[in-house]
């Protein structure tokens, strides 16, 4: 009987140690750019995320969204780029109360592609910002948001 108690005690201690390690590593994942996500303008977002790097319009970024979104609560967005060595892709919706809709950081050798759904409060632009080799590239597409598809 004592052997079983020791096995249970070792198991509980091992589970506690593993749980503690997971909680400790969760702190590393919580380092998100709070200032960028709480910024109110595109300029402030880019400054917070990338510093003084100037964003240049690029025809190598493709934004695929519906031209008319019947439900602004869930607008599908696909962003792809032919630009090499993509470090990150950001989605900015200037007409939203909090314009930064997403920030996707890429590792080396990853395709420059993001597919997600965003919330849009009203008709406006969806702007993709791609960082590659220390430079920023942008593209935008206007999406009309209707209320229940009635053209509002």
C-alpha angles and dihedrals in degrees: 000000000000091000091057092050091052091050091050091047091050090049092051092048091048091050090048091051092049091048091050091051091051092050091049092051092048087072089065091056093048092068095105125153098262094171092055094048092048095045117113101208135051091236092055091047094052091044091051095047103035109014118220097344110133116230115229123200112247134193089204092078118083121196115195114195133135113273088225119031112201092195117039090191091073118025115168114227128186119184122187132169139190090208111119126235097021111195099180144350121211128190117211126186106186095194093058119095088240103030101194102090097172146352118201118185116202130205125222118296095018122136115250096247135124129176120185145127122252136189119243120191095197144345113308149107128311107210124197118203116193122192116204130163092348094307131107126225127185141194131174141199129190117233121194111217115206130188107245091334094293096121096253 
